[in-house]
Amino acid sequence: MQFGIFSIGEVAPDPLGGRTPTEHERIKAMTALAVRAEEAGLDVFAVGEHHAPPYVCSAPPLLLAHVAARTRRLILSTATTLVTTNDPVRVAEEFALLQHLADGRVDLMTGRGDTPDVYPWFGQDLRQGHELARENYALLHRLWREEQVDWRGRSRARLDGFTSTPRPLGGVPPFVWHAAVRSPETAERAAYYGDGFFADNLHGPVEHHARLVDLYRTRYAEHGHGTAEQAVVGIGGQVFVRARSQDAVREFRPYFDRSRAYGGRYSLEECAARTPLVVGSPDEAVEKILGFREAYGDCQRQLFAVDHGGLPLKTALEQIDLLGERIVPVLRRELAVGRAPAAPPGPRHPATRPRAGALG
């Protein structure tokens, strides 16, 4: 199983110190997080796409290309790429080029996003969101697999014998995850294509996303890609750990209370009980994360947010170190026990090789 971190690039004030980082500082911080993730022995770094304040990463391929030059092993992914408002031709070109720059260490996570305003900004209609996602991904899928594409659709100009360049590295496209917060249509699309499904869960009840995963697994098998156990599942969440659980709760509470995602919905204790949020000691974190297997089955990837809600860079780097030293090694060992023989490893491009001892 692969473990990593993701960032949505939010610029938020630190409720303890009161200071808000600049956009420049926040962008540089995301690169620092990625480099530290590789140093800590994690497998994946992912970054989300947003086009309005308070977020700064409007062009994930550019950031990931910079990270690719600073790392050697880390798998680079989006979390997510807006499949509804991005031109599939540009996505095909940019991520194939990124594949070559990173020697295959590239994934793509597609999603519809959670900002309705973005649709008119890019000349699209929010009411056509599901249709845009369906049509745009169908074209992207073909562009990476066919040398010459003829295309007639509703969302973009026609294509006649079009060849996307560069071609995917070694003829193998980036692995695609379809991310959803609540959409069964997304789970169905992932299953139809035999792609991965990512339960994009930062603050939702675990049981809700477990139902989406079950739907995806069932439909993956029905579409003939393999058994339900062979489906490729990723899960998200946030972690905040300290040596003592009471210290973790005390330190994280101000960030939780003022978070755009969490604040005002329910208490920290209620959220930690119902959602993937992990706040406590390393041992408590391990225990809760191991419990996700009961809800989701054997998964291929787990990503953690470590810099959400105004957490300063220093604190986020400490979280990565704790993941690498105290949490992920235990999870690798424990999750290998009883893993279904049919469960696939985490996706990797053939041009890459797992590091020694990894249980990807």
N, C-alpha and C positions, 0 to 999 in steps of 0.2 A: 504494500500500500504506500502511496506517495503522500507526503506531508509538506505543507508549505504555508505561506502567508499571502494575504491579499490586502490591497489598499484601494479605497475609493477616492483618495486624494482630497478629502474634505479639509477646508481651512476653517478652523474653529478656535475660539479663545480657550486658553487653559484656565479652567475655573479655579484652580489653586493659585496660580501666579497672576492671572488676569491678562496675560500677554497673548496676542494673536500673531502667529507667524506670518511673514509675508508670503506671497505666491512663490517667489524665488526660493525661499527657505523650504517651503513645503515640497516643491518639485525635487529639490536636491535631497530632501529627507527620504523620499521614496526610493531614490537610487541607493542611498545608504542602507535602507532596510533590506533591499534586495541583496546587496553585497554581503551584509551580515547574515542573511538567511543561508547563503551558500557556505559561508565560513562556519556556521553552526551545524552544518550537515543536513539541512532541509533540502527538499527536492524541487519546490515550485515557488515562483513569485508571479502573482497576477495583479493586474491593475484595471480598474473600471474606467468607463468612458462617460463623461458628463460635459455639458456645453453651457453651463451657467454657474455663477457663484452659488454656494461657497466652494465649488469644486474646481480643481485646476488641471486635471488631465483630460483635455479635449482631443488629444491625438495619441492614444496608447502605442501605436506602432513606433512612433518616434522615441518615446520613453524606453520602450522595450529594446529598441536597437542600441540605445546608449547602454542599457544594462547588459546587453549581450556582449558588448565590448569590454565590460568590467568583470565578467564572470566566465567560467569555463564549463560548468556542469549543470547549472540551474536550468530547469524547464521554465520557459517564459510563456505567459498566457494573458489573455484579457479576462476581465470579470465585471462587465461584459462589453462586447462589441454590439452596437445597436443595429440589428439586422433590418429594422424597419426604415431607418432614415439614411443609412449608408448605401452608396452605390455598390452593388455586388462586384462590378468590374474593378473598382478601386480596392475593395477588400481583397479580392483574389490577387491582385498585383502586389499590394503592400505586404501581405502576409507571406506570399511566396518569396518575395525579396528578403523579408526578415528571416525566413527559413534558411536561406543561403547564408546570410550574415551570421546566424547563430548556429550553423552546422546542424540544423534539424531540431534544435531545442525550442520549438514553438508549437503552442496550441492556440486554439481560438474558442472563445466561449461566446455564443450568441444569445441575445435577449432583446426584449422589446423596451426595456428601461422603465423607469418610474416617474418620468418627467413629461407630462402631456404637452407642455409648451414646445418641446423639441420638434414635434411634427411640422407645424407651420414654418419654423425656422429653416427647415430643409425642404420645403415645398411639398409636404405630405399632409394627409388627412388622418387625424387621430382615429376617426371612425373606421378607417381601413387598416387598423393596426395588425389584426390577425392575417388579413389577406396579404399585406405587405411582407410580413414575416414569412408566410408560406411561399410567395412568389420569389422574393429576393433570395431566400436560401436555396430554392430549387435551381436558380441560375448559378449561384456561387458553387454549388455542388457540381454542376456540369462544367463550369469554367476550369476547375482543377483537374478534371478527368477526361476532357475531350479537347483534341488539338484545334478543332474548328467548330465553333458553336453558332448555330442559327437560332435566333430567339425572337419570339413575339410575346409581349406581355403588356400589362396595363401600367406598370410602375416606372418604366424607363423606355428609352428609344430602342428600336429594333436592332438586332445584331445579325450580320450576314457574314458567315465564314470567319468569325472573330477568333483570334488566338490571344489568350491572356499570357503576358510575359512578365517576369521569367516563369518558366514552368516549375511546378513544385519540385523540390530537391529529390533527386532520384526517382521522380515520377510518383512520389508518395505525398499526398496533400497533408497539411497540418491536421492533427486530430481535432475534431469539433465536439464541444460540449454545448448542449442546449440548456440554458438556465431558466428556471421559473421560480417565482414566488408563490403563484396561485394557479397557474394556467395548465389545465389538462391538455390543451391543444399543443403546448410546447412539449410535454411528455410524449404525446402521440407522434409529433414530428421527429423527435430523437429516436423513437422506436422504429418508425417507418424507414429511416435511413440507416439504422444500425449504428448510430452515433452514441456518444455519451450523454447522460442526463445529469445535470447538476442541480441539487436542491439548494437554491440560492437563499439560504435561511440565516438571517442575522437576528431576527427578533420575533419569528413566528412560532407557534406551537409545534413541537416535534411531530406529533401525531398527524397534523395536516400534511406536512411534507412527506411523511412516511406513506400516506395514501397516494401521493403523486409518484413516489418511487415504485410502489407496488403496481400502479397502472403502467408505468413505463416498462417494468420487468415483464409483465404479462403480455403487453403488446409487442415488445421486442421478440419474444418467443413466437407469438402468433404471426409476425411478419417473416419468420423463418431465418433469423440471424443466429439462432442458438437457443440454449435453454435460458430460463429466467435467471439462473445463477451466473450465466456468462455475460449478462448485461453489464454495462460500465457505468458506475454510479459515483458521483462526487457529492460532497456535503460541505456546507460552510458553517461558520459560527465565529464567536469572539471569545478570546481567552484573556484573563488577567489573573496572574498568580504572584504570590509572595510566599516566603517560607512558612508563614503562619496565616491561616485562613482569615482570622480576624483582621490582620493587617491588610490583606487583599481587599476585603469588603470595605474597610474604613477608607482606604486610599482611592478605590474605584468609585465609591458612591457619588461624589460630586460630578464625575464625568458621566456617569449613568443618568443622574437627575437632569443634567443640562443637554443630554444628547438629543439631536434631531430625530433619531430613530426610536430611542427608548423613552425619553422624558414624557411624563404625564400619562403613559399607557397603564403602567402598573409598577409596583415597587420593585426594587432590585431583587428582593428575595423571591417575589412571585415570578419575575422574569427568569431568574436562574432555575427555578423549579420547572417551568413550562417550556422553555426554549433551549437552543444549544448554548446559550451564554454560560461560560465557565468562569466563576470567580471563587478563588480559594487557594489552597496549598497545591503543590505539584501532585501529591498523592490523590487529593480530591479531584483534580483535573483528570488524571489518568482514569480514575474510577468512572467518572461521568462519561468521558469520551469512549471508553470501552463499552459503555451501555448503549451507545448509538448503534452497535451492530444488531442488537435486538430489534430496534426500530427499522433499520434500513437494510439489513443483511450485510454480506461482505462487500465492502466498498473498495474503490480503487484510488480515491483521492480525498483528503481532508485539508481544507484551507481555513486558516484562522486570521481574523482581523486583529491587529495588535496596535493600531494607531488611530482608532476611531474616537470621535467625540472630543477632540482637543488634547489627547494624550501627547505629551512632548516627545521629541525624538529620543532623548535619553531613556525614558521609560519604555518606549516601544522596543528599543534595542535590547534592554534588559529582558523583556518578554521573549524575544527571539532566543536569547542566550538560555533562558530557562527551558524553553521548548526543546532546544538542541541538547541540553545537558541532562535535564531531569524528567522530561515528559515523552518526547518522541522515541528515544531508545526503548523505553518500557512498552510503549504502544506497539512498536514494531515486533517486539518479542512476544507480547501477549496476543496480538491479533493474528500472528502466524499459527498459534495453537487453535486447532479446530476449524481452520479456514476451509471452506468447501473446495474439494479438489478441482471443480470446474471453474471456480472464480478466477478470472484473468488477472494478470498483474496490471499495474498502472500503465497507461499508454505512453509509449516512447516511439520516436521516429527510428527506423532501422539504422540510420547513420549514427545514432548515439548508443552508448553502452552504459549500463548501470555501473555505478561505483562499486568497488569491492565491499561485500557485506550488506548492500542495500537489499531491501525486500520490496522493491517497487512493484 
